[in-house]
Structures are given as structure tokens and as C-alpha cells.
Amino acid sequence: MQVELYVDESTASGIEAETWQVWFQHWLTQLEPDQSPIDAYELSLRLTDDREIQTLNAQYRQKDQPTDVLAFAALEVDSPAPIALEEPLYLGDIVISIETAIGQAQQQGHALEQELAWLAAHGLLHLLGWDHPDDEQLQQMLQQQATLLQTIGLTTEYD
């Protein structure tokens, strides 16, 4: 499987673009059904600050406050899967606030790298149609995030 990832850092994360590429490659390989006709994906990741993510949150979610991660899915969840694609399937965009991630990592007592991976995995799941409107679905999503972090060698206390 091929994953094309565009990483845009307006705020430095300390994680190389190649590392992000490897993480998303592992995650999409883990999540992809064996019978999927899709063998190439494309998505973007923007690492930014609280000010920019607050603007996006206000514009798209009508919540005028910073948040840790936003996901803008390009796919309709209820639309049929394509049979074959000439181009990579564009999943959408993930935006993460480095400022909020730093605060959350400090609060949780773990490394920034782990927090950023956690948020990126959360955003990816949203791009793939996962949601958490209730406690049961939230727990399922958190467990899937923990599994994804384990596939890249990061331990998590979220289990």
C-alpha cells in the first residue's frame, strides 16, 4: 500500500516528515481490510498553533476556542467504495495544535511525540468515518487509537 502524506508545519513539532509518513503507512495498513481495492491513499497533516486552530474551530464547528485536533474528511461515510482508482484516494486533512498538544502531554506526564501520535491517530480515524457521539463509541475509538500507537512502538496508558 502507498500513502502520500503532505506535512505542513507552521509550528515545529520535533518529528521529521519521514516519521509521520511511516506512522500513517503503518496505521493505514493496520486499518485497511484485506479485500479493499484501494492501494494508495493521500492526506495532509498541518501542525499549527492555538490561534489558527481556534479560527478553524470557530469557522467549521462554531466553537470559538482552541482544540487539540480537527479532522476534515473528504469522504462521505455512506457513499460506496470505489472499485478501482488511478490516483490515490484523498482522505482529507488533519490539523493539530502543537501548543495544546504540549499542554496535554505535560498534564498526562508523557512525551510530546506520544501526544502528537495519539492526536494524529484520532484525526485519521475521523477521516475514515469513526466518531464518538456516546461513551461506548468513544471507548472503542480510544482502544483503536491505543492499538495504532502500539503498531508504531509507542506505549500508551490509554488502554
C-alpha positions as CSV (number, residue, x, y, z in Angstrom):
1,M,0.0,0.0,0.0
2,Q,1.1,3.5,-0.8
3,V,0.4,6.6,1.4
4,E,1.1,10.1,0.2
5,L,1.3,12.4,3.2
6,Y,1.8,16.2,3.0
7,V,3.1,17.6,6.3
8,D,2.8,21.4,6.7
9,E,4.4,22.7,9.9
10,S,3.7,26.3,10.8
11,T,4.8,25.3,14.3
12,A,7.7,22.9,14.8
13,S,6.8,19.5,16.3
14,G,10.3,18.0,16.5
15,I,9.0,15.0,14.4
16,E,10.5,14.5,11.0
17,A,8.2,14.3,7.9
18,E,9.6,10.8,7.3
19,T,8.5,9.6,10.7
20,W,4.9,10.9,10.1
21,Q,5.0,9.1,6.8
22,V,6.0,5.8,8.4
23,W,3.3,6.2,11.1
24,F,0.5,6.8,8.7
25,Q,1.7,4.0,6.5
26,H,1.6,1.6,9.4
27,W,-1.8,2.8,10.6
28,L,-3.5,2.6,7.2
29,T,-2.0,-0.8,6.6
30,Q,-3.4,-1.9,10.1
31,L,-6.8,-0.4,9.4
32,E,-7.3,-1.5,5.7
33,P,-9.4,-4.5,5.1
34,D,-7.7,-7.3,3.2
35,Q,-10.2,-7.2,0.4
36,S,-10.0,-3.4,-0.2
37,P,-9.4,-2.5,-3.8
38,I,-7.7,0.7,-2.7
39,D,-3.9,0.5,-2.6
40,A,-3.0,4.2,-2.3
41,Y,-4.1,7.0,0.0
42,E,-3.4,10.7,0.3
43,L,-3.9,13.0,3.2
44,S,-2.5,16.2,4.7
45,L,-1.3,17.0,8.2
46,R,-1.0,20.6,9.4
47,L,0.8,21.3,12.7
48,T,-0.1,24.7,13.9
49,D,-0.7,26.9,17.0
50,D,-3.8,27.6,19.1
51,R,-4.7,30.8,17.3
52,E,-5.0,29.1,13.9
53,I,-6.8,26.1,15.2
54,Q,-9.2,28.3,17.1
55,T,-10.0,30.2,13.9
56,L,-10.7,26.9,12.1
57,N,-12.8,25.5,15.1
58,A,-14.9,28.7,15.1
59,Q,-15.4,28.7,11.3
60,Y,-16.2,25.0,10.9
61,R,-17.6,23.8,14.2
62,Q,-18.9,27.1,15.6
63,K,-16.7,26.7,18.7
64,D,-14.6,29.8,19.3
65,Q,-11.9,28.1,21.3
66,P,-8.7,26.2,20.6
67,T,-8.8,22.5,20.4
68,D,-6.2,19.8,20.1
69,V,-7.1,18.2,16.7
70,L,-9.5,18.8,13.8
71,A,-10.2,16.4,11.0
72,F,-11.7,17.4,7.7
73,A,-12.8,14.2,5.9
74,A,-13.0,14.2,2.2
75,L,-15.1,11.1,2.0
76,E,-18.8,10.6,2.6
77,V,-19.2,7.8,5.1
78,D,-22.3,6.4,3.4
79,S,-21.0,6.5,-0.2
80,P,-20.0,3.3,-1.9
81,A,-16.3,2.4,-2.0
82,P,-14.7,2.9,-5.4
83,I,-13.9,-0.2,-7.4
84,A,-10.5,0.9,-8.7
85,L,-8.6,4.2,-8.6
86,E,-6.0,5.6,-10.9
87,E,-5.0,8.2,-8.3
88,P,-4.6,7.8,-4.5
89,L,-7.8,8.1,-2.5
90,Y,-7.8,11.5,-0.9
91,L,-8.9,11.1,2.8
92,G,-8.8,14.7,3.9
93,D,-6.9,17.0,6.3
94,I,-5.8,16.7,9.9
95,V,-4.9,19.8,11.9
96,I,-3.1,19.6,15.2
97,S,-2.3,22.4,17.6
98,I,1.2,21.9,18.9
99,E,0.5,24.4,21.8
100,T,-2.4,22.3,23.0
101,A,-0.5,19.1,22.5
102,I,2.4,20.3,24.6
103,G,0.0,21.2,27.5
104,Q,-1.8,17.9,27.2
105,A,1.5,15.9,27.2
106,Q,2.7,17.7,30.3
107,Q,-0.7,17.2,32.0
108,Q,-0.6,13.5,31.2
109,G,3.0,13.1,32.0
110,H,4.2,11.7,28.7
111,A,6.3,12.8,25.8
112,L,5.1,15.3,23.1
113,E,5.8,12.7,20.4
114,Q,3.3,10.3,22.1
115,E,0.7,13.0,22.4
116,L,1.1,14.1,18.7
117,A,0.9,10.4,17.6
118,W,-2.3,10.0,19.7
119,L,-3.9,13.1,18.2
120,A,-2.8,12.1,14.6
121,A,-4.3,8.6,15.1
122,H,-7.5,10.2,16.4
123,G,-7.7,12.5,13.4
124,L,-7.1,9.6,11.0
125,L,-9.9,7.6,12.5
126,H,-12.2,10.6,12.0
127,L,-11.1,10.8,8.3
128,L,-12.0,7.1,8.0
129,G,-15.5,7.6,9.4
130,W,-15.1,6.9,13.1
131,D,-16.9,9.1,15.5
132,H,-17.6,9.2,19.3
133,P,-21.2,10.5,19.9
134,D,-21.5,8.4,23.0
135,D,-19.3,6.8,25.7
136,E,-19.4,3.3,24.1
137,Q,-18.2,4.5,20.7
138,L,-15.6,6.8,22.4
139,Q,-14.2,3.8,24.3
140,Q,-14.0,1.8,21.0
141,M,-12.2,4.7,19.3
142,L,-9.8,5.2,22.2
143,Q,-9.0,1.5,22.1
144,Q,-8.3,1.7,18.4
145,Q,-6.0,4.7,18.9
146,A,-4.1,2.7,21.5
147,T,-3.8,-0.2,19.1
148,L,-2.5,2.2,16.4
149,L,0.1,3.6,18.7
150,Q,1.3,0.1,19.6
151,T,1.9,-0.6,15.9
152,I,4.5,2.1,15.8
153,G,6.1,1.1,19.0
154,L,4.6,3.7,21.4
155,T,3.2,2.5,24.6
156,T,0.1,4.1,26.0
157,E,-1.7,4.4,29.3
158,Y,-5.0,4.9,27.3
159,D,-5.7,1.1,27.3
